[in-house]
Amino acid sequence: MAMQIFEYNGSAVVAMVGKNCFAIASDRRLGVQLQTIATDFQRISKIHDRVFIGLSGLATDVQTLYQRLVFRHKLYQLREERDMKPETFASLVSAILYEKRFGPYLCQPVIAGLGEDDKPFICTMDSIGAKELAKDFVVSGTASESLYGACEAMYKPDMEAEELFETISQALLSSVDRDCLSGWGGHVYVVTPTEIKERILKGRMD
Amino acid sequence: MGDSQYSFSLTTFSPSGKLVQIEHALTAVGSGQTSLGIKASNGVVIATEKKLPSILVDEESVQKIQHLTPNIGVVYSGMGPDFRVLVRKSRKQAEQYNRLYKEPIPVTQLVRETATVMQEFTQSGGVRPFGVSLLVAGYDDKGPQLYQVDPSGSYFSWKASAMGKNVSNAKTFLEKRYTEDMELDDAIHTAILTLKEGFEGEISSKNIEIGKIGADKVFRVLTPAEIDDYLAEVE
């Protein structure tokens, strides 16, 4: 069996835009090919209260890239005395990924944040930094094809936070059920201008 | 005095705790042509004398006020060639920031990086400090800003400042004339009057240069025709 490096650990990440809010969700499985190693792997991380990044792909690069990005953002905060806007952060991630053009980080990031005037921003990019902006949803990981289908069917614009949570959770769980490499629950963040709600989903535990 | 024995080497402190080369650099600045800047409530103006060594020099080819980015401009007092080098480095740093973050560089960040370059030239082997002080004028999300950067690499934010030959008269004049709620056009008039204070000879649009930036966040050097209009208003 040929080893596909992007499918080595298994992952699923999705982000959706709502009305002055966004949601970002991921699965929780960490595997080594067919064996499940952990069921509480953290794929989504907070950069600051209004910017989140979810990373799918090879787990070691997920962790290292996250550490590098937090490092860069902390320095930025100290120098500029402000938080990074989501668009700026996305440009930074893209630049950092392209630095390693000929030996890349094997990750696909999903970035979600609230920009100026609380306007939600989402984007994804490939492992060498090609940005893809979207107005509705972005997906990434081994379950991405199922996620595209589920999101396209379930998404509607201008959902409020609670309805957005339901929609993204259903899309995530139904997609990872069709993918043997991702699943074992879900981790969902719904972010509005006033609060961040973090929830764990219990789905099919396989 | 003990200091003079330490004045040749940049990287050696004198017994009085000074780097004498930097003092000399400041002297070079102090004998340069006067320049000044004023921060208004809705913009910033910077201006300088443009005394050319002979009437045969094509004054249109000389531009002392330069852009660093579309919304940040700079003027200097001191050595022109050193200024050119700093402008080049600063423009590159501003563009690198823009390439990385796809966002225009904030004024404070650009000033800090330029000042860092100037400081590096006070602590390296085989180089000398820059013989210029800069006045950086910009308008970004934090509003209008005016910064002075010295050869030592220290920088200060000013409401109004002057540098060069006529610095003490100019600063006294500015202290009297400056008000917090001044608008950009008032500031331009005040800048012209301040330049006039120590001006040798007749002031005209051919021997001064004025740059301004307003709430539109576009830095512009005024044309001689525009300067003539302001000069007429001041008379």
Interface residues (C-beta under 8 A of the other chain):
Chain A: R79 E80 K85 E87 T88 S91 L92 A95
Chain B: R99 L100 Y101 K102 E103 P106 T108 Q109 R112
